Amino acid sequence: MATAKTRQKILQTFLDLLAEHPYEGVSLPLIAEKAKVKLSDMRGAYASKLALVAAFAEKIDTEVLDERDEELGDQPARDRLFDILMTRIDALAEHKEAVRALHRAARKDPALAIDFNRLEVRSQKWMLIAAGIDVSGLKAGIIAQGLSIAFARVVDVWLDEEDEGMPRTMARLDKELDKGTSFMKRIDGLESVAKGFRSILKKASRRRRRRSHSDDDVSDDGYGGEAPAGM
């Protein structure tokens, strides 16, 4: 079993290589060689490059959660989410070229994009939690997926922005969150409709059960009692 120090060294080597090479050009043997670890240690730490990408996403998640401002609770939900996602951009800044390589790889390989999307959705669920936005069930998955797509658009702008103040990035995030707020309202509306529909179905089901019990009672009154003589 690889130690935490070995895992950290391998992950950092992976990110350093991504800053200089395309994703498809960074192989597990190359990572092991540059990290100066045995292939067996490499295998024990990370079984695939996707596992390394997942570890990178988890690393960024942890940094954002550690940097979370506990006083955010007094702000509107949209402002809290804006702050959390900008904190995520700040955490990614150190690895900007690695992020660029990952985005390019996803554009070239649809299957890889699906794998990356799954990891991003998981991360965005944590960003919602960090922002104090309480969603669960199917709604949580839908919102996290929408947020993943929105954040990818923001990252696209960020990757091409040189201004350290990031005015274009923040403007794009504002725009995406505005669209997301509208989307959330539609989701809430659909959820209300769904709840109403489920309520109607439950009432109809109860009426059917009462009708069935009533029919059973009539059946007992008409044909119950002692058996006819001679039986």
FIKOLZA-1660 file (N, C-alpha, C; in steps of 0.1 Angstrom, whole numbers, plus 5000, padded with zeros to 4 digits):
% residues 231
   i   px   py   pz ch aa at
   1 5008 4988 5000  A  M  N
   1 5000 5000 5000  A  M CA
   1 5009 5012 5000  A  M  C
   2 5006 5021 4991  A  A  N
   2 5014 5034 4990  A  A CA
   2 5011 5043 5001  A  A  C
   3 5021 5050 5006  A  T  N
   3 5019 5059 5017  A  T CA
   3 5013 5072 5012  A  T  C
   4 5008 5080 5021  A  A  N
   4 5002 5093 5017  A  A CA
   4 5012 5102 5010  A  A  C
   5 5025 5101 5015  A  K  N
   5 5035 5109 5009  A  K CA
   5 5038 5105 4994  A  K  C
   6 5038 5092 4992  A  T  N
   6 5040 5087 4979  A  T CA
   6 5029 5091 4970  A  T  C
   7 5016 5089 4975  A  R  N
   7 5005 5093 4967  A  R CA
   7 5005 5108 4963  A  R  C
   8 5009 5116 4972  A  Q  N
   8 5010 5131 4970  A  Q CA
   8 5021 5134 4959  A  Q  C
   9 5032 5127 4960  A  K  N
   9 5043 5129 4951  A  K CA
   9 5039 5125 4937  A  K  C
  10 5032 5113 4936  A  I  N
  10 5027 5109 4923  A  I CA
  10 5017 5118 4916  A  I  C
  11 5008 5123 4925  A  L  N
  11 4997 5132 4920  A  L CA
  11 5004 5145 4915  A  L  C
  12 5013 5151 4922  A  Q  N
  12 5020 5163 4918  A  Q CA
  12 5028 5161 4906  A  Q  C
  13 5034 5149 4904  A  T  N
  13 5042 5146 4892  A  T CA
  13 5032 5146 4880  A  T  C
  14 5021 5140 4882  A  F  N
  14 5010 5139 4871  A  F CA
  14 5006 5153 4867  A  F  C
  15 5004 5162 4876  A  L  N
  15 5000 5175 4873  A  L CA
  15 5011 5183 4866  A  L  C
  16 5023 5181 4871  A  D  N
  16 5035 5187 4864  A  D CA
  16 5036 5183 4850  A  D  C
  17 5034 5170 4847  A  L  N
  17 5035 5165 4834  A  L CA
  17 5024 5170 4825  A  L  C
  18 5012 5171 4831  A  L  N
  18 5001 5176 4823  A  L CA
  18 5003 5191 4819  A  L  C
  19 5011 5198 4827  A  A  N
  19 5014 5212 4823  A  A CA
  19 5023 5213 4811  A  A  C
  20 5029 5202 4808  A  E  N
  20 5039 5202 4797  A  E CA
  20 5035 5193 4785  A  E  C
  21 5026 5184 4788  A  H  N
  21 5023 5174 4778  A  H CA
  21 5007 5172 4777  A  H  C
  22 5002 5168 4765  A  P  N
  22 4988 5165 4764  A  P CA
  22 4985 5152 4773  A  P  C
  23 4972 5152 4777  A  Y  N
  23 4968 5141 4786  A  Y CA
  23 4971 5127 4780  A  Y  C
  24 4969 5125 4767  A  E  N
  24 4971 5112 4761  A  E CA
  24 4986 5109 4761  A  E  C
  25 4995 5119 4762  A  G  N
  25 5009 5117 4762  A  G CA
  25 5015 5114 4776  A  G  C
  26 5007 5114 4786  A  V  N
  26 5012 5112 4800  A  V CA
  26 5007 5098 4804  A  V  C
  27 5017 5088 4804  A  S  N
  27 5014 5074 4807  A  S CA
  27 5017 5071 4821  A  S  C
  28 5011 5061 4826  A  L  N
  28 5014 5056 4840  A  L CA
  28 5029 5053 4842  A  L  C
  29 5036 5046 4833  A  P  N
  29 5050 5044 4834  A  P CA
  29 5058 5057 4834  A  P  C
  30 5054 5066 4826  A  L  N
  30 5061 5079 4826  A  L CA
  30 5060 5086 4840  A  L  C
  31 5048 5086 4845  A  I  N
  31 5045 5092 4858  A  I CA
  31 5054 5086 4869  A  I  C
  32 5054 5072 4869  A  A  N
  32 5062 5065 4878  A  A CA
  32 5077 5068 4877  A  A  C
  33 5082 5069 4865  A  E  N
  33 5096 5072 4862  A  E CA
  33 5099 5086 4867  A  E  C
  34 5091 5096 4864  A  K  N
  34 5094 5110 4868  A  K CA
  34 5092 5112 4883  A  K  C
  35 5083 5104 4889  A  A  N
  35 5081 5105 4904  A  A CA
  35 5091 5097 4912  A  A  C
  36 5099 5089 4904  A  K  N
  36 5109 5080 4910  A  K CA
  36 5103 5070 4920  A  K  C
  37 5092 5063 4915  A  V  N
  37 5086 5053 4923  A  V CA
  37 5085 5040 4915  A  V  C
  38 5084 5029 4921  A  K  N
  38 5082 5016 4914  A  K CA
  38 5068 5015 4908  A  K  C
  39 5067 5008 4897  A  L  N
  39 5054 5006 4891  A  L CA
  39 5044 4999 4901  A  L  C
  40 5050 4991 4910  A  S  N
  40 5041 4984 4920  A  S CA
  40 5035 4995 4929  A  S  C
  41 5043 5005 4933  A  D  N
  41 5038 5016 4941  A  D CA
  41 5028 5024 4934  A  D  C
  42 5031 5026 4921  A  M  N
  42 5022 5034 4912  A  M CA
  42 5009 5027 4912  A  M  C
  43 5009 5014 4910  A  R  N
  43 4996 5006 4909  A  R CA
  43 4989 5006 4923  A  R  C
  44 4997 5006 4934  A  G  N
  44 4990 5006 4947  A  G CA
  44 4984 5020 4950  A  G  C
  45 4990 5030 4944  A  A  N
  45 4985 5044 4947  A  A CA
  45 4973 5047 4938  A  A  C
  46 4975 5045 4925  A  Y  N
  46 4965 5049 4915  A  Y CA
  46 4965 5039 4904  A  Y  C
  47 4953 5032 4902  A  A  N
  47 4952 5022 4892  A  A CA
  47 4950 5027 4878  A  A  C
  48 4948 5039 4876  A  S  N
  48 4945 5045 4863  A  S CA
  48 4947 5060 4863  A  S  C
  49 4948 5066 4851  A  K  N
  49 4949 5080 4850  A  K CA
  49 4936 5087 4855  A  K  C
  50 4925 5080 4853  A  L  N
  50 4912 5086 4857  A  L CA
  50 4912 5087 4873  A  L  C
  51 4919 5077 4879  A  A  N
  51 4920 5078 4894  A  A CA
  51 4928 5090 4898  A  A  C
  52 4938 5093 4890  A  L  N
  52 4946 5105 4893  A  L CA
  52 4938 5118 4891  A  L  C
  53 4930 5118 4881  A  V  N
  53 4921 5130 4878  A  V CA
  53 4911 5131 4890  A  V  C
  54 4906 5120 4895  A  A  N
  54 4896 5120 4906  A  A CA
  54 4903 5125 4918  A  A  C
  55 4916 5121 4920  A  A  N
  55 4923 5126 4932  A  A CA
  55 4926 5141 4931  A  A  C
  56 4928 5146 4919  A  F  N
  56 4930 5160 4917  A  F CA
  56 4917 5168 4920  A  F  C
  57 4906 5163 4916  A  A  N
  57 4893 5169 4918  A  A CA
  57 4890 5169 4934  A  A  C
  58 4894 5158 4940  A  E  N
  58 4892 5157 4955  A  E CA
  58 4901 5167 4962  A  E  C
  59 4913 5169 4957  A  K  N
  59 4922 5178 4963  A  K CA
  59 4917 5193 4962  A  K  C
  60 4911 5196 4950  A  I  N
  60 4906 5210 4949  A  I CA
  60 4893 5211 4958  A  I  C
  61 4885 5201 4958  A  D  N
  61 4873 5201 4967  A  D CA
  61 4877 5204 4981  A  D  C
  62 4887 5197 4986  A  T  N
  62 4892 5199 5000  A  T CA
  62 4897 5213 5002  A  T  C
  63 4905 5218 4993  A  E  N
  63 4910 5232 4995  A  E CA
  63 4899 5242 4995  A  E  C
  64 4888 5240 4987  A  V  N
  64 4877 5250 4987  A  V CA
  64 4870 5249 5001  A  V  C
  65 4867 5236 5005  A  L  N
  65 4860 5234 5018  A  L CA
  65 4868 5240 5030  A  L  C
  66 4881 5239 5029  A  D  N
  66 4890 5244 5040  A  D CA
  66 4890 5259 5040  A  D  C
  67 4888 5265 5028  A  E  N
  67 4889 5280 5026  A  E CA
  67 4875 5286 5028  A  E  C
  68 4865 5278 5030  A  R  N
  68 4851 5283 5031  A  R CA
  68 4849 5293 5042  A  R  C
  69 4843 5304 5039  A  D  N
  69 4841 5315 5048  A  D CA
  69 4828 5312 5057  A  D  C
  70 4830 5310 5070  A  E  N
  70 4819 5306 5078  A  E CA
  70 4808 5317 5079  A  E  C
  71 4812 5329 5075  A  E  N
  71 4802 5340 5076  A  E CA
  71 4794 5341 5064  A  E  C
  72 4795 5332 5054  A  L  N
  72 4787 5333 5042  A  L CA
  72 4772 5331 5044  A  L  C
  73 4769 5325 5056  A  G  N
  73 4755 5322 5058  A  G CA
  73 4745 5333 5058  A  G  C
  74 4750 5345 5060  A  D  N
  74 4742 5357 5060  A  D CA
  74 4739 5362 5046  A  D  C
  75 4746 5357 5036  A  Q  N
  75 4744 5362 5022  A  Q CA
  75 4733 5353 5015  A  Q  C
  76 4727 5359 5004  A  P  N
  76 4718 5351 4996  A  P CA
  76 4725 5339 4990  A  P  C
  77 4718 5329 4987  A  A  N
  77 4723 5316 4982  A  A CA
  77 4732 5318 4969  A  A  C
  78 4727 5327 4960  A  R  N
  78 4734 5329 4948  A  R CA
  78 4748 5335 4951  A  R  C
  79 4749 5345 4960  A  D  N
  79 4761 5351 4963  A  D CA
  79 4771 5341 4970  A  D  C
  80 4765 5333 4978  A  R  N
  80 4773 5322 4985  A  R CA
  80 4780 5313 4975  A  R  C
  81 4772 5309 4965  A  L  N
  81 4777 5300 4954  A  L CA
  81 4787 5307 4946  A  L  C
  82 4785 5320 4943  A  F  N
  82 4795 5327 4935  A  F CA
  82 4808 5327 4942  A  F  C
  83 4808 5330 4955  A  D  N
  83 4820 5331 4963  A  D CA
  83 4827 5317 4963  A  D  C
  84 4819 5306 4965  A  I  N
  84 4825 5293 4965  A  I CA
  84 4832 5289 4952  A  I  C
  85 4825 5292 4941  A  L  N
  85 4830 5289 4928  A  L CA
  85 4842 5297 4924  A  L  C
  86 4843 5310 4929  A  M  N
  86 4855 5318 4926  A  M CA
  86 4866 5312 4935  A  M  C
  87 4863 5307 4947  A  T  N
  87 4874 5301 4955  A  T CA
  87 4879 5289 4948  A  T  C
  88 4870 5282 4941  A  R  N
  88 4874 5270 4933  A  R CA
  88 4884 5274 4922  A  R  C
  89 4881 5285 4915  A  I  N
  89 4889 5290 4905  A  I CA
  89 4903 5293 4911  A  I  C
  90 4903 5300 4922  A  D  N
  90 4916 5303 4929  A  D CA
  90 4924 5291 4932  A  D  C
  91 4917 5280 4936  A  A  N
  91 4924 5268 4939  A  A CA
  91 4930 5261 4927  A  A  C
  92 4923 5263 4916  A  L  N
  92 4927 5257 4903  A  L CA
  92 4939 5265 4897  A  L  C
  93 4941 5277 4901  A  A  N
  93 4950 5286 4894  A  A CA
  93 4965 5281 4894  A  A  C
  94 4969 5274 4905  A  E  N
  94 4982 5269 4906  A  E CA
  94 4984 5258 4895  A  E  C
  95 4973 5252 4890  A  H  N
  95 4974 5241 4881  A  H CA
  95 4967 5244 4868  A  H  C
  96 4968 5257 4864  A  K  N
  96 4961 5262 4852  A  K CA
  96 4964 5254 4839  A  K  C
  97 4977 5251 4837  A  E  N
  97 4981 5244 4825  A  E CA
  97 4976 5230 4825  A  E  C
  98 4976 5224 4837  A  A  N
  98 4971 5210 4838  A  A CA
  98 4956 5210 4835  A  A  C
  99 4949 5219 4840  A  V  N
  99 4934 5220 4837  A  V CA
  99 4932 5222 4822  A  V  C
 100 4940 5230 4816  A  R  N
 100 4939 5232 4802  A  R CA
 100 4941 5219 4794  A  R  C
 101 4951 5211 4798  A  A  N
 101 4953 5198 4792  A  A CA
 101 4941 5189 4793  A  A  C
 102 4935 5189 4805  A  L  N
 102 4924 5181 4808  A  L CA
 102 4912 5185 4799  A  L  C
 103 4910 5198 4798  A  H  N
 103 4898 5203 4790  A  H CA
 103 4900 5199 4775  A  H  C
 104 4912 5201 4770  A  R  N
 104 4915 5197 4756  A  R CA
 104 4913 5182 4754  A  R  C
 105 4917 5174 4764  A  A  N
 105 4915 5159 4762  A  A CA
 105 4900 5156 4762  A  A  C
 106 4892 5162 4770  A  A  N
 106 4878 5160 4771  A  A CA
 106 4871 5163 4757  A  A  C
 107 4876 5174 4751  A  R  N
 107 4870 5178 4738  A  R CA
 107 4873 5168 4727  A  R  C
 108 4884 5161 4728  A  K  N
 108 4888 5152 4718  A  K CA
 108 4882 5138 4720  A  K  C
 109 4879 5135 4732  A  D  N
 109 4874 5121 4735  A  D CA
 109 4861 5121 4743  A  D  C
 110 4850 5119 4736  A  P  N
 110 4837 5119 4742  A  P CA
 110 4835 5110 4754  A  P  C
 111 4841 5098 4753  A  A  N
 111 4841 5088 4764  A  A CA
 111 4848 5094 4777  A  A  C
 112 4859 5100 4774  A  L  N
 112 4867 5106 4785  A  L CA
 112 4859 5118 4791  A  L  C
 113 4852 5125 4783  A  A  N
 113 4844 5137 4787  A  A CA
 113 4833 5132 4797  A  A  C
 114 4827 5120 4794  A  I  N
 114 4817 5115 4802  A  I CA
 114 4823 5111 4816  A  I  C
 115 4835 5105 4816  A  D  N
 115 4842 5102 4828  A  D CA
 115 4845 5114 4837  A  D  C
 116 4850 5124 4830  A  F  N
 116 4853 5137 4837  A  F CA
 116 4841 5144 4842  A  F  C
 117 4830 5143 4835  A  N  N
 117 4817 5149 4839  A  N CA
 117 4812 5143 4852  A  N  C
 118 4814 5130 4853  A  R  N
 118 4809 5123 4865  A  R CA
 118 4817 5128 4877  A  R  C
 119 4830 5130 4875  A  L  N
 119 4838 5135 4886  A  L CA
 119 4834 5149 4890  A  L  C
 120 4831 5157 4879  A  E  N
 120 4828 5171 4881  A  E CA
 120 4814 5173 4888  A  E  C
 121 4805 5164 4885  A  V  N
 121 4792 5165 4891  A  V CA
 121 4793 5162 4906  A  V  C
 122 4802 5152 4910  A  R  N
 122 4804 5149 4924  A  R CA
 122 4810 5161 4931  A  R  C
 123 4820 5168 4924  A  S  N
 123 4826 5180 4930  A  S CA
 123 4816 5191 4932  A  S  C
 124 4807 5193 4922  A  Q  N
 124 4798 5204 4923  A  Q CA
 124 4787 5201 4934  A  Q  C
 125 4785 5189 4937  A  K  N
 125 4776 5186 4948  A  K CA
 125 4782 5191 4961  A  K  C
 126 4795 5189 4962  A  W  N
 126 4802 5194 4974  A  W CA
 126 4802 5210 4974  A  W  C
 127 4803 5216 4962  A  M  N
 127 4803 5230 4962  A  M CA
 127 4789 5236 4966  A  M  C
 128 4779 5229 4963  A  L  N
 128 4765 5233 4968  A  L CA
 128 4765 5231 4983  A  L  C
 129 4770 5221 4988  A  I  N
 129 4770 5219 5003  A  I CA
 129 4778 5230 5009  A  I  C
 130 4790 5233 5003  A  A  N
 130 4798 5244 5009  A  A CA
 130 4791 5257 5009  A  A  C
 131 4783 5259 4999  A  A  N
 131 4775 5272 4998  A  A CA
 131 4762 5272 5006  A  A  C
 132 4760 5261 5013  A  G  N
 132 4748 5260 5022  A  G CA
 132 4735 5258 5015  A  G  C
 133 4736 5253 5002  A  I  N
 133 4724 5251 4994  A  I CA
 133 4720 5236 4996  A  I  C
 134 4709 5234 5003  A  D  N
 134 4705 5220 5006  A  D CA
 134 4696 5215 4996  A  D  C
 135 4701 5205 4988  A  V  N
 135 4693 5198 4978  A  V CA
 135 4696 5183 4980  A  V  C
 136 4686 5175 4976  A  S  N
 136 4689 5161 4977  A  S CA
 136 4681 5153 4967  A  S  C
 137 4683 5140 4966  A  G  N
 137 4676 5132 4956  A  G CA
 137 4679 5135 4942  A  G  C
 138 4669 5133 4934  A  L  N
 138 4670 5136 4919  A  L CA
 138 4673 5150 4916  A  L  C
 139 4667 5159 4924  A  K  N
 139 4669 5173 4922  A  K CA
 139 4684 5177 4924  A  K  C
 140 4691 5171 4934  A  A  N
 140 4705 5174 4936  A  A CA
 140 4713 5170 4924  A  A  C
 141 4710 5158 4918  A  G  N
 141 4717 5154 4906  A  G CA
 141 4715 5163 4894  A  G  C
 142 4703 5168 4892  A  I  N
 142 4700 5177 4881  A  I CA
 142 4707 5190 4883  A  I  C
 143 4707 5195 4895  A  I  N
 143 4713 5208 4898  A  I CA
 143 4728 5207 4896  A  I  C
 144 4734 5197 4902  A  A  N
 144 4748 5195 4901  A  A CA
 144 4753 5193 4887  A  A  C
 145 4745 5186 4879  A  Q  N
 145 4749 5185 4865  A  Q CA
 145 4748 5198 4858  A  Q  C
 146 4738 5206 4860  A  G  N
 146 4737 5219 4854  A  G CA
 146 4748 5228 4858  A  G  C
 147 4752 5227 4871  A  L  N
 147 4763 5235 4876  A  L CA
 147 4776 5231 4870  A  L  C
 148 4778 5218 4868  A  S  N
 148 4790 5213 4862  A  S CA
 148 4792 5219 4848  A  S  C
 149 4781 5219 4840  A  I  N
 149 4782 5225 4827  A  I CA
 149 4785 5240 4827  A  I  C
 150 4778 5247 4836  A  A  N
 150 4780 5261 4838  A  A CA
 150 4794 5264 4842  A  A  C
 151 4799 5256 4851  A  F  N
 151 4813 5259 4856  A  F CA
 151 4823 5256 4845  A  F  C
 152 4821 5246 4837  A  A  N
 152 4830 5243 4826  A  A CA
 152 4831 5255 4816  A  A  C
 153 4819 5262 4814  A  R  N
 153 4819 5274 4805  A  R CA
 153 4827 5285 4812  A  R  C
 154 4826 5286 4825  A  V  N
 154 4834 5296 4832  A  V CA
 154 4849 5293 4831  A  V  C
 155 4852 5281 4833  A  V  N
 155 4867 5277 4832  A  V CA
 155 4872 5279 4818  A  V  C
 156 4864 5277 4808  A  D  N
 156 4869 5280 4794  A  D CA
 156 4873 5295 4793  A  D  C
 157 4865 5304 4799  A  V  N
 157 4868 5318 4798  A  V CA
 157 4881 5321 4807  A  V  C
 158 4881 5315 4818  A  W  N
 158 4893 5317 4827  A  W CA
 158 4906 5312 4821  A  W  C
 159 4906 5301 4814  A  L  N
 159 4918 5296 4807  A  L CA
 159 4924 5306 4797  A  L  C
 160 4915 5314 4791  A  D  N
 160 4920 5323 4781  A  D CA
 160 4922 5338 4787  A  D  C
 161 4919 5339 4800  A  E  N
 161 4920 5353 4805  A  E CA
 161 4934 5355 4812  A  E  C
 162 4940 5366 4809  A  E  N
 162 4954 5369 4814  A  E CA
 162 4953 5379 4826  A  E  C
 163 4942 5387 4827  A  D  N
 163 4940 5396 4837  A  D CA
 163 4939 5389 4851  A  D  C
 164 4948 5392 4860  A  E  N
 164 4947 5386 4873  A  E CA
 164 4935 5389 4881  A  E  C
 165 4928 5401 4878  A  G  N
 165 4916 5404 4884  A  G CA
 165 4904 5396 4879  A  G  C
 166 4906 5389 4868  A  M  N
 166 4896 5380 4863  A  M CA
 166 4882 5386 4860  A  M  C
 167 4881 5398 4854  A  P  N
 167 4868 5404 4852  A  P CA
 167 4859 5396 4843  A  P  C
 168 4865 5391 4832  A  R  N
 168 4857 5383 4822  A  R CA
 168 4852 5370 4829  A  R  C
 169 4861 5364 4837  A  T  N
 169 4857 5351 4844  A  T CA
 169 4845 5354 4853  A  T  C
 170 4847 5365 4861  A  M  N
 170 4836 5368 4871  A  M CA
 170 4823 5372 4864  A  M  C
 171 4824 5379 4852  A  A  N
 171 4812 5382 4845  A  A CA
 171 4805 5370 4839  A  A  C
 172 4814 5360 4834  A  R  N
 172 4808 5348 4829  A  R CA
 172 4801 5340 4840  A  R  C
 173 4807 5340 4852  A  L  N
 173 4801 5333 4863  A  L CA
 173 4788 5339 4867  A  L  C
 174 4788 5352 4867  A  D  N
 174 4775 5360 4870  A  D CA
 174 4764 5356 4860  A  D  C
 175 4768 5355 4848  A  K  N
 175 4758 5352 4837  A  K CA
 175 4753 5338 4839  A  K  C
 176 4762 5328 4842  A  E  N
 176 4758 5314 4843  A  E CA
 176 4749 5312 4855  A  E  C
 177 4753 5319 4866  A  L  N
 177 4744 5318 4878  A  L CA
 177 4731 5325 4876  A  L  C
 178 4730 5335 4868  A  D  N
 178 4717 5341 4865  A  D CA
 178 4708 5331 4858  A  D  C
 179 4714 5324 4848  A  K  N
 179 4707 5314 4840  A  K CA
 179 4703 5303 4850  A  K  C
 180 4712 5299 4859  A  G  N
 180 4710 5288 4868  A  G CA
 180 4698 5292 4878  A  G  C
 181 4697 5304 4882  A  T  N
 181 4686 5309 4891  A  T CA
 181 4673 5307 4884  A  T  C
 182 4673 5310 4871  A  S  N
 182 4660 5309 4863  A  S CA
 182 4657 5294 4862  A  S  C
 183 4667 5286 4859  A  F  N
 183 4666 5271 4858  A  F CA
 183 4660 5265 4871  A  F  C
 184 4666 5270 4882  A  M  N
 184 4662 5265 4895  A  M CA
 184 4647 5268 4898  A  M  C
 185 4642 5280 4893  A  K  N
 185 4628 5283 4895  A  K CA
 185 4620 5274 4887  A  K  C
 186 4624 5271 4875  A  R  N
 186 4616 5261 4867  A  R CA
 186 4616 5247 4873  A  R  C
 187 4628 5243 4879  A  I  N
 187 4628 5230 4886  A  I CA
 187 4619 5230 4898  A  I  C
 188 4619 5241 4905  A  D  N
 188 4610 5242 4917  A  D CA
 188 4595 5242 4912  A  D  C
 189 4592 5248 4901  A  G  N
 189 4579 5248 4895  A  G CA
 189 4575 5234 4891  A  G  C
 190 4584 5227 4885  A  L  N
 190 4581 5213 4880  A  L CA
 190 4579 5204 4893  A  L  C
 191 4588 5207 4903  A  E  N
 191 4587 5199 4915  A  E CA
 191 4573 5201 4922  A  E  C
 192 4568 5213 4922  A  S  N
 192 4555 5216 4927  A  S CA
 192 4544 5208 4920  A  S  C
 193 4545 5209 4906  A  V  N
 193 4536 5202 4898  A  V CA
 193 4536 5187 4901  A  V  C
 194 4549 5182 4902  A  A  N
 194 4550 5167 4904  A  A CA
 194 4544 5163 4918  A  A  C
 195 4546 5172 4928  A  K  N
 195 4541 5169 4941  A  K CA
 195 4525 5169 4940  A  K  C
 196 4520 5179 4933  A  G  N
 196 4505 5179 4931  A  G CA
 196 4500 5167 4924  A  G  C
 197 4507 5163 4914  A  F  N
 197 4503 5151 4907  A  F CA
 197 4504 5138 4915  A  F  C
 198 4515 5138 4924  A  R  N
 198 4516 5126 4933  A  R CA
 198 4505 5126 4943  A  R  C
 199 4501 5138 4948  A  S  N
 199 4490 5139 4957  A  S CA
 199 4477 5134 4951  A  S  C
 200 4474 5138 4938  A  I  N
 200 4462 5134 4932  A  I CA
 200 4462 5118 4930  A  I  C
 201 4474 5113 4927  A  L  N
 201 4475 5098 4925  A  L CA
 201 4472 5091 4939  A  L  C
 202 4477 5097 4950  A  K  N
 202 4475 5091 4963  A  K CA
 202 4460 5091 4967  A  K  C
 203 4454 5103 4964  A  K  N
 203 4440 5104 4967  A  K CA
 203 4431 5094 4959  A  K  C
 204 4435 5092 4946  A  A  N
 204 4428 5083 4938  A  A CA
 204 4430 5069 4942  A  A  C
 205 4442 5066 4947  A  S  N
 205 4445 5052 4952  A  S CA
 205 4437 5050 4965  A  S  C
 206 4436 5059 4973  A  R  N
 206 4428 5058 4986  A  R CA
 206 4413 5055 4983  A  R  C
 207 4408 5063 4973  A  R  N
 207 4394 5061 4969  A  R CA
 207 4392 5047 4964  A  R  C
 208 4401 5042 4955  A  R  N
 208 4400 5028 4950  A  R CA
 208 4400 5018 4961  A  R  C
 209 4409 5020 4971  A  R  N
 209 4409 5011 4982  A  R CA
 209 4396 5011 4990  A  R  C
 210 4391 5023 4993  A  R  N
 210 4378 5024 5000  A  R CA
 210 4367 5017 4993  A  R  C
 211 4366 5019 4979  A  R  N
 211 4356 5013 4971  A  R CA
 211 4357 4998 4971  A  R  C
 212 4370 4993 4971  A  S  N
 212 4372 4979 4972  A  S CA
 212 4367 4973 4985  A  S  C
 213 4370 4980 4996  A  H  N
 213 4365 4975 5009  A  H CA
 213 4350 4975 5010  A  H  C
 214 4344 4985 5004  A  S  N
 214 4329 4986 5004  A  S CA
 214 4323 4974 4996  A  S  C
 215 4329 4971 4985  A  D  N
 215 4324 4960 4977  A  D CA
 215 4325 4947 4984  A  D  C
 216 4336 4945 4992  A  D  N
 216 4338 4933 5000  A  D CA
 216 4327 4932 5011  A  D  C
 217 4324 4943 5017  A  D  N
 217 4313 4943 5027  A  D CA
 217 4300 4939 5021  A  D  C
 218 4296 4944 5009  A  V  N
 218 4284 4940 5003  A  V CA
 218 4284 4926 5000  A  V  C
 219 4295 4920 4995  A  S  N
 219 4296 4906 4992  A  S CA
 219 4294 4898 5005  A  S  C
 220 4299 4902 5016  A  D  N
 220 4297 4894 5028  A  D CA
 220 4282 4894 5033  A  D  C
 221 4275 4906 5031  A  D  N
 221 4261 4907 5035  A  D CA
 221 4252 4898 5027  A  D  C
 222 4255 4897 5014  A  G  N
 222 4247 4890 5005  A  G CA
 222 4248 4875 5005  A  G  C
 223 4260 4870 5008  A  Y  N
 223 4262 4856 5007  A  Y CA
 223 4268 4850 5019  A  Y  C
 224 4268 4857 5030  A  G  N
 224 4274 4852 5043  A  G CA
 224 4264 4844 5050  A  G  C
 225 4267 4840 5063  A  G  N
 225 4258 4833 5072  A  G CA
 225 4260 4818 5071  A  G  C
 226 4250 4810 5077  A  E  N
 226 4252 4796 5078  A  E CA
 226 4250 4790 5064  A  E  C
 227 4256 4778 5062  A  A  N
 227 4255 4771 5050  A  A CA
 227 4241 4765 5049  A  A  C
 228 4236 4764 5036  A  P  N
 228 4223 4758 5034  A  P CA
 228 4222 4744 5039  A  P  C
 229 4210 4740 5044  A  A  N
 229 4208 4726 5049  A  A CA
 229 4211 4716 5038  A  A  C
 230 4216 4705 5043  A  G  N
 230 4219 4694 5033  A  G CA
 230 4233 4695 5028  A  G  C
 231 4241 4706 5031  A  M  N
 231 4255 4708 5026  A  M CA
 231 4264 4700 5036  A  M  C
% end
